[in-house]
């Protein structure tokens, strides 16, 4: 064998080893990234007090879902690094269509572990993967049958029924949830959404009047503030009070200045108020955000996240940045560097 051929064989061997390493790392990314279909590595989980994660899992096994949620939330308050508790809460929020809380939950995880690339993938997939209410309806019906009178389970049931057009069932589920937990911020939000979707404006106004401004109370979750402002804006417009409607949507935009639906609504209200130049600027921003959302949706649906390349990570980082998701943008930027190092 000539010296040149030996050199070629060595180079080929090195290239093969390098590609095997890249493949191995990507396999790990994929396995952990697909929305937690496999449980997290429990070997690194810290030892927790007895009345924590295991208690929550027993409650889940008994379909005592609302109690399980409270237990996992308590775990995260004292042990915010708990991957297992975050994993279970992630699925509860996702199956109950609680996307605002889901984003807040996963971003909390990124603040604790900024290099958790699978967590960033889960964020993208949970936001842009279509969710079919029929897929989870049976789960909530079983939970309600076995353990009745769980307000958040009933709210989830109402959400599913309303999405598949079973309005009478949705109305009964939402009313039961509200009767059981009239002061729960999520329950009231869900009922208000349903009433507005059903064009029951008078009932929505009545419920909102009972809520008043008490969402500023300590027991009201901040994650609902922008959604309540959105609802107040819709009701104000229905009354013909456009200035008030604009004020409320601008309040919704304060914590989420790049939320597409809020930006679009602000532009529409500005146009109705005759403020054409401001409306045009708002619509231009909305069009740009819509392009970003469309591209991220295409990436998720294409399955490209299963094979992360430096170019893909860089693009997702830039899109997150443009949408005001700074924390997520930084995680994807780190992922870009990590994947580049393997090439």
C-alpha positions in Angstrom: 0.0 0.0 0.0 1.4 3.4 -1.0 2.0 6.2 1.5 -0.7 8.3 -0.3 -3.3 5.5 0.0 -2.5 5.0 3.7 -2.9 8.8 4.3 -6.3 8.7 2.5 -7.4 5.8 4.7 -6.5 7.7 7.9 -8.3 10.8 6.7 -11.4 8.7 5.9 -11.3 7.0 9.3 -11.1 10.4 11.0 -14.0 11.7 9.0 -16.1 8.6 9.8 -15.3 9.0 13.5 -16.3 12.6 13.4 -19.6 11.9 11.7 -20.4 9.1 14.2 -19.8 11.6 17.0 -22.1 14.1 15.4 -24.8 11.5 14.9 -24.5 10.3 18.5 -25.0 13.8 19.8 -28.0 14.5 17.5 -29.6 11.2 18.5 -29.4 12.3 22.2 -30.9 15.7 21.2 -33.8 14.1 19.3 -34.6 11.6 22.0 -34.9 14.3 24.6 -36.5 16.9 22.4 -39.8 15.3 21.3 -42.0 17.0 23.9 -41.0 14.7 26.7 -42.3 11.5 25.2 -39.7 9.8 27.2 -39.2 10.7 30.8 -36.2 12.9 31.8 -33.1 11.3 33.1 -34.0 10.7 36.7 -30.5 9.8 37.8 -29.6 13.5 38.1 -32.7 14.4 40.0 -32.0 15.8 43.5 -33.5 14.0 46.5 -36.8 15.6 47.3 -38.9 15.6 50.5 -41.4 12.8 50.7 -44.5 14.8 50.1 -43.5 16.0 46.6 -42.9 14.4 43.3 -43.9 10.8 44.3 -47.1 12.2 46.0 -47.9 14.0 42.7 -47.5 10.9 40.7 -49.8 8.9 43.0 -52.4 11.6 42.6 -52.1 11.5 38.9 -52.5 7.7 38.9 -55.7 8.2 40.8 -56.7 10.9 38.3 -56.8 13.6 41.0 -55.4 16.0 38.5 -56.0 19.3 40.2 -54.3 18.1 43.4 -51.4 16.7 41.4 -50.9 20.0 39.7 -50.7 21.8 43.1 -48.2 19.2 44.3 -45.9 19.6 41.3 -46.1 23.4 41.6 -45.2 23.1 45.2 -42.1 21.0 44.3 -41.0 23.6 41.8 -41.3 26.4 44.4 -38.9 24.7 46.7 -36.9 22.8 44.1 -37.0 24.8 40.9 -34.4 22.5 39.3 -36.7 19.5 39.4 -36.9 18.2 35.9 -39.4 15.6 36.8 -41.9 18.0 38.3 -41.5 20.4 35.3 -42.0 17.5 32.9 -45.3 16.5 34.5 -46.6 20.1 34.7 -45.6 20.6 31.1 -47.9 17.8 30.0 -50.7 19.0 32.2 -50.6 22.5 30.8 -50.3 21.3 27.3 -53.3 18.9 27.5 -55.3 21.7 29.1 -54.5 24.2 26.4 -52.7 26.5 28.9 -50.1 27.7 26.6 -49.2 30.9 28.5 -48.4 29.0 31.6 -46.6 26.4 29.6 -44.3 29.0 28.1 -43.7 30.5 31.5 -42.9 27.1 33.0 -40.4 26.1 30.3 -38.7 29.5 30.3 -38.3 29.1 34.1 -36.4 25.9 33.3 -34.2 27.8 30.7 -33.3 30.4 33.3 -32.1 27.6 35.6 -30.3 25.7 32.9 -29.6 28.0 29.9 -27.9 25.1 27.9 -31.0 22.9 28.1 -31.5 22.6 24.3 -34.3 19.9 24.5 -36.3 22.3 26.7 -36.0 25.0 24.0 -37.2 22.4 21.4 -40.1 21.6 23.6 -41.1 25.3 23.7 -41.1 25.5 19.9 -43.1 22.3 19.4 -45.6 23.1 22.1 -46.3 26.5 20.6 -46.5 25.5 16.9 -47.6 21.9 16.8 -51.3 21.7 16.1 -53.3 20.3 19.0 -56.4 18.2 18.5 -58.9 18.5 21.4 -60.3 15.1 20.5 -56.9 13.6 21.5 -57.3 14.6 25.1 -61.0 14.7 25.5 -61.2 11.0 26.6 -58.5 11.6 29.2 -60.5 14.5 30.9 -63.8 12.6 30.6 -62.2 9.6 32.5 -60.8 11.9 35.1 -64.1 13.7 35.6 -66.0 10.4 35.9 -63.5 8.9 38.4 -62.8 12.0 40.4 -65.6 14.5 39.9 -65.7 18.2 40.9 -62.1 19.1 39.8 -62.4 22.7 38.5 -59.5 22.7 36.2 -60.4 19.3 34.8 -63.9 20.6 34.1 -62.4 23.7 32.5 -60.3 21.5 30.2 -63.4 19.5 29.4 -65.3 22.7 28.5 -62.4 23.8 26.3 -62.5 20.5 24.4 -66.2 20.4 24.0 -66.3 24.0 22.7 -63.6 23.2 20.2 -65.5 20.3 18.7 -68.8 22.1 18.6 -70.6 20.4 21.6 -71.7 23.7 23.0 -74.3 22.5 25.5 -71.7 20.1 27.1 -69.2 22.9 27.1 -71.6 25.3 28.9 -72.4 22.7 31.6 -68.7 21.9 32.2 -67.7 25.6 32.4 -70.6 26.4 34.7 -69.7 23.5 37.0 -66.1 24.7 37.1 -67.2 28.2 37.9 -69.6 27.1 40.6 -66.7 25.1 42.3 -64.0 27.8 42.0 -65.6 31.2 41.4 -62.4 33.0 42.4 -60.0 31.0 40.3 -58.4 33.2 37.7 -58.0 30.5 35.1 -61.6 29.3 35.5 -63.0 32.8 35.1 -60.7 33.5 32.1 -61.9 30.3 30.4 -65.5 31.0 31.0 -65.1 34.6 29.7 -63.4 33.3 26.6 -66.3 30.8 26.0 -69.0 33.4 26.5 -67.3 35.8 24.0 -66.8 33.0 21.5 -70.6 32.2 21.9 -71.4 35.9 21.5 -73.0 35.9 25.0 -71.9 39.5 25.6 -74.3 40.3 28.4 -73.2 37.3 30.4 -69.6 38.1 29.8 -70.1 41.6 31.0 -71.8 40.4 34.1 -69.0 38.0 34.9 -66.3 40.6 34.2 -68.1 43.1 36.5 -67.9 40.5 39.3 -64.2 40.1 38.6 -63.7 43.9 38.4 -60.0 44.7 38.8 -59.3 42.0 41.3 -56.8 40.3 39.0 -54.3 42.5 40.7 -54.8 40.5 43.9 -51.7 38.5 45.2 -53.5 35.2 44.5 -54.1 36.1 40.8 -51.5 34.6 38.4 -49.6 37.3 36.5 -49.6 35.0 33.5 -53.3 35.8 32.9 -53.0 39.6 33.0 -52.5 40.1 29.3 -55.3 37.7 28.4 -57.7 39.5 30.8 -56.8 42.8 29.1 -57.5 41.2 25.7 -61.0 40.2 26.9 -61.7 43.7 28.4 -60.7 45.2 25.0 -63.1 42.9 23.1 -66.0 43.8 25.5 -65.2 47.5 25.4 -65.3 47.5 21.6 -68.6 45.6 21.7 -70.0 48.5 23.8 -68.7 51.0 21.2 -66.0 52.3 23.6 -63.1 52.2 21.2 -60.7 54.4 23.2 -61.2 52.1 26.2 -60.7 49.1 24.0 -57.4 50.5 22.7 -56.3 51.2 26.3 -56.9 47.6 27.3 -55.1 46.1 24.3 -52.1 48.4 25.0 -52.1 47.0 28.5 -52.0 43.5 27.1 -49.0 44.5 24.9 -46.9 45.7 27.9 -45.8 42.3 29.0 -46.0 40.8 25.5 -45.1 43.6 23.0 -44.6 41.1 20.1 -47.7 39.0 20.5 -49.1 38.8 17.0 -52.8 38.8 17.9 -52.4 41.8 20.2 -50.4 43.8 17.6 -53.0 43.1 14.9 -55.9 44.1 17.2 -54.2 47.4 18.2 -53.8 48.2 14.5 -57.5 47.5 13.8 -58.6 49.7 16.7 -56.3 52.5 15.6 -57.8 52.3 12.2 -61.3 52.5 13.6 -60.3 55.5 15.6 -59.1 57.3 12.4 -55.4 57.1 13.4 -54.4 55.8 10.0 -50.6 56.4 10.1 -50.2 54.7 13.5 -52.4 51.9 12.3 -50.2 51.4 9.2 -47.1 51.1 11.3 -48.9 48.6 13.5 -50.0 46.5 10.6 -46.4 46.6 9.2 -45.1 45.2 12.5 -47.9 42.6 12.5 -47.1 41.5 9.0 -43.4 41.0 9.9 -44.4 39.0 13.0 -46.8 36.9 11.0 -43.9 36.0 8.7 -41.8 34.9 11.6 -44.6 32.8 13.1 -45.2 31.2 9.7 -41.6 30.3 9.3 -41.4 28.8 12.8 -44.5 26.8 12.2 -43.0 25.5 8.9 -39.9 24.4 10.8 -41.8 22.6 13.5 -44.1 20.8 11.0 -41.3 19.9 8.7 -39.5 17.8 11.4 -36.3 19.8 10.9 -35.9 20.2 14.6 -35.1 16.5 14.8 -31.9 17.1 12.8 -30.5 20.4 14.2 -27.9 22.1 12.0 -26.0 25.3 12.8 -27.9 27.1 10.2 -31.2 26.0 11.6 -30.3 26.8 15.2 -29.0 30.3 14.0 -32.3 30.9 12.2 -34.5 29.9 15.1 -32.4 32.1 17.4 -32.9 35.1 15.1 -36.6 34.5 14.8 -37.0 34.2 18.6 -35.0 37.5 19.0 -37.3 39.2 16.5 -40.4 38.0 18.4 -39.0 39.3 21.7 -38.2 35.9 23.1 -34.7 36.9 24.3 -34.2 34.0 26.7 -35.1 31.4 24.0 -32.9 33.2 21.5 -29.9 32.9 23.7 -30.5 29.1 24.2 -30.7 28.6 20.4 -27.5 30.7 19.9 -25.7 28.5 22.4 -27.0 25.4 20.5 -25.6 26.9 17.3 -22.1 27.0 18.8 -22.4 23.5 20.2 -23.5 22.0 16.9 -20.8 23.9 15.0 -18.2 22.5 17.3 -19.2 19.0 16.3 -18.8 19.6 12.5 
